[in-house]
Amino acid sequence: MEKLIIATRASDLALWQAYHIKDRIEKAYPDIKVELNKITSNGDKVLDKPLALIGGKGHFTKELEDEMLAGNAHLAVHSLKDVPTFIPDGLELAAITQRQDQSDIFLSHKYKNLDELPQGAVVGTTSLRRRMQLLKHRPDLQVKDLRGNVNTRLRKLKEGQYDAIILAFIGLHRLDLLKDIPYTDKLSLEMMIPPMGQAALGIEIVKGDEKLTQIAKMLNDEDTYLCTMIERDFISKIGAGCSAPVACNATIYNNVVTLRTMIGYPDGTNIIQKDITSHSKEHSSNIGSVLAQLLIEEGALDILKNAENIAFKDTRPDRI
């Protein structure tokens, strides 16, 4: 292989991620020329509707997958949290990079932290997972949808459209955007459980190419792969899309694997929160499916069925 083409979204953060992978490949394989195929995904074009109403986070990945299936790219770099659990025939999620800081972060031009927000303050987030956990902690808040790229969201905050917004820390850190915000406060992983795959990159490749597989495996981190696959199994088993508020986070400490999960309504009610632990990495690969089944037995499917209607009752017209 003399040339490798990476498919990537054209947003600032996606390009940072793609160039990061490009640099790693070129360093490990100096004889391979790496180029980027920059694509504006549908999820980046439609900014006036919640993601769940335009088909979910798969709209951030579909065009990249289409480019690979058409022979116009060999590999795609995704934020793993955006990758659906279904991978199209002919493609493979071959590697997952080492996970970085998974925290969400509070940002404001007026208030130092979440607890300082006055009653009824307006907080912006696109995420139903964050909405659920914010309102569980502070049911008095007004949580409003926030779309657009990172710079657009920060501009809306600066203009005073929101008293505060909540974003993923890692994206702001990678783009060096935190220095211009007066008040920032990382939220603990206990208070704000992350989503499946947060702060890891998914490397999707055209299936069946031995050299591509070798390159992908070089990018893979085994512990992150195990944890995120446990999370993806949980999401797949429980049948949760981005129309449902779901948090799930697997961690490894001293060879002990723990999966923490939460589902509920986006208004912070009807919460089910449950953990599971495996005392050996070697015997932990199925705990996502096991925990999903336990939640299903406690009524999780009914919660998921009702969650979308609650989330979008003000933004989606009633069906006739």
Secondary structure, DSSP 4 states (H G I P E B T S, - for coil): --EEEEEEESSHHHHHHHHHHHHHHHHH-TTSEEEEEEE--HHHH--SS-GGGGT-GGGGTHHHHHHHHTTS-SEEEEEGGGS-S---TTEEEEEEPPP----EEEEESS-SSGGGSPTT-EEE-S-HHHHHHHHHH-TT-EEE---S-HHHHHHHHHTTS-SEEEEEHHHHHHTT-GGG-SEEEEPPTTTSPPPTTTT-EEEEEETT-HHHHHHHHHH--HHHHHHHHHHHHHHHHHT--TTS-EEEEEEEETTEEEEEEEE--TTS-S-EEEEEEES-GGG-TTHHHHHHHHHHHTTHHHHHHHHHHHHTTTTSPPP-
